[in-house]
Amino acid sequence: MVKTERMRMISEKYKERRGVRRGERRERRERVVRLASKWKSSFFTFFFSRFGLMLTMIALQLLAMATLWSFFSEILDEYLIMFQTIFEIAVIITLINRPMESSAKLSWTLLITAIPLAGMLFYVWTTIEMGHGTVRKRLTRVTRDSSGYISSTEAAVKKLESIDAESAALSRYLTTYNTTAVYENARIKYFPLGQDKFLVMLDELEKAKNFIFLEYFIIEEGYMWGRVLEILTRKAQEGVDVRVMYDGTCELAKLPHDYARRLSKVGIKCKIWERIKPVVTSSYNYRDHRKILVIDGRTAFCGGVNLADEYINKVEKFGHWKDTAIMIEGAAVESYTLMFLQMWNVHTSPKKLEDFSAYLGKYDRSIEAEGCIIPYGESPLNNHKIAERVYTDILNSAKKYVYIMSPYLILDSELTSALRFAAERGVDVRLILPGIPDKKAVWILAKSQYKYLTQAGVKIYEYVPGFVHSKIFLSDDIKAVVGTINLDYRSLYHHFECATYMAGTPCIKDIKKDFDYTFQSCELVTLDTIKHESLFNKLFGAVMKIVAPLL
């Protein structure tokens, strides 16, 4: 009896365990099915999305090119080596004689040597301007036709000369090769954080009566853009001329493809700079990285702050987001109005080019302020390298110090030499860079340059609380630049950018105060900390440095 009871209990336990195992197996199968279904759904969603279809189209075009090359290679096999050798010599000769930065020439040479045929084809493809030759011609035409709208007054030029002789010399270069002017009596407010700019920007937008022009690299739906859009929609319904222009890369992850049409339905005119299309072209390299807001021709905003929530620390992506901007009032607003209208009209027929003068001369003439400013733009479609030359001029003319904030540090030989030489002749050169990166590979690449700069006396600080997105140069308590221009190849060579050069303006004290405050939240990079960097980072940075000019 006892034995039977014991067997029964063992049998029940066995059945229970077997039932548990069956349940576990069933649950595992269901989990696998759910994951497979989810993966399948995600795959098809991505594959049939606009981005997925564009990648597929581009991949098919590249495959077609490779197939054609393979086909002709078999037919012309005996002539291929001779053709490749002649082609390589021609490309190298052309490369050496191009007005290109030396490190970029070295990178191209190494690429062509490592993978001759692919490297040469890639170089030719980027050189022939496939896709942006027309844009270059249109921008040149618009810039030429609008160059006479603004000019420096004799009083402003003399005032700048009395403030700083080096700045006056630089102004002659800027006004010759850029559609800009020297301005006096410009009232400037400096914002040490994005949220500071945001609050004032909302107040200024509410005052708009005639027109609002926005040109931003990034616009993303969220709290910040939602507040701005609510005002823009209301103002458009009141009859204000509201125009929005954003870069085409926003369509990849930030905004729906039909967003421009959605804005037009509420009365907002919208244009997208160089939409990403399923076509192999080098035009995608030239992005509109500017951040411009002009209200009624009386107020302009410029700086690093885009229209997305991380820029005002509403959401946290890479720790605390340190960004800066300025607000300008006075005649200098005209330069930013003109910059916007030039870009807006690039894709407009010459017969329909609007009269820019209708939007100029609207500034407050009663404003009186110390100092002078020069707003300026940068275009990758000319060979002037204005952005880099302004930064280099500040470093070469500095006597006491140069303080810099930048999210990235990917330097060419010219800027590297200028930074080192300034430090070697006793100038206190300091760079504030992110403590938490937004792009790990770019961060490692920046670190590969730490040792060479630090050995020359350049002091490098990392912002411990998070990410620095500010783009500022400050020198000798007398001159500063606030804008959109990073210390990297993309900003200096490939992007449309804008910035404001200031000399003797009262806000320079506020910028200096912000630097002093920010240094307290930074850690100084030393040769000892560089020595303890991981071997992987050192090797990866060294390799990335070779191809950096091509990125």
Helices and strands as residue ranges (DSSP letters): H 2-47, H 50-75, H 77-97, H 102-114, H 116-127, H 133-146, H 154-163, H 165-177, E 183-184, E 187-191, H 194-206, E 211-216, H 223-237, E 241-247, H 250-253, H 259-265, E 269-273, G 282-285, E 291-295, E 299-303, G 309-312, E 320-322, E 325-329, H 333-344, G 350-352, G 356-359, E 372-378, H 386-397, E 401-405, H 413-424, E 428-434, H 440-447, H 450-455, E 459-463, E 466-468, E 472-475, E 479-483, H 489-489, I 490-494, E 497-503, H 507-519, E 522-525, H 527-531, H 535-547, G 548-550
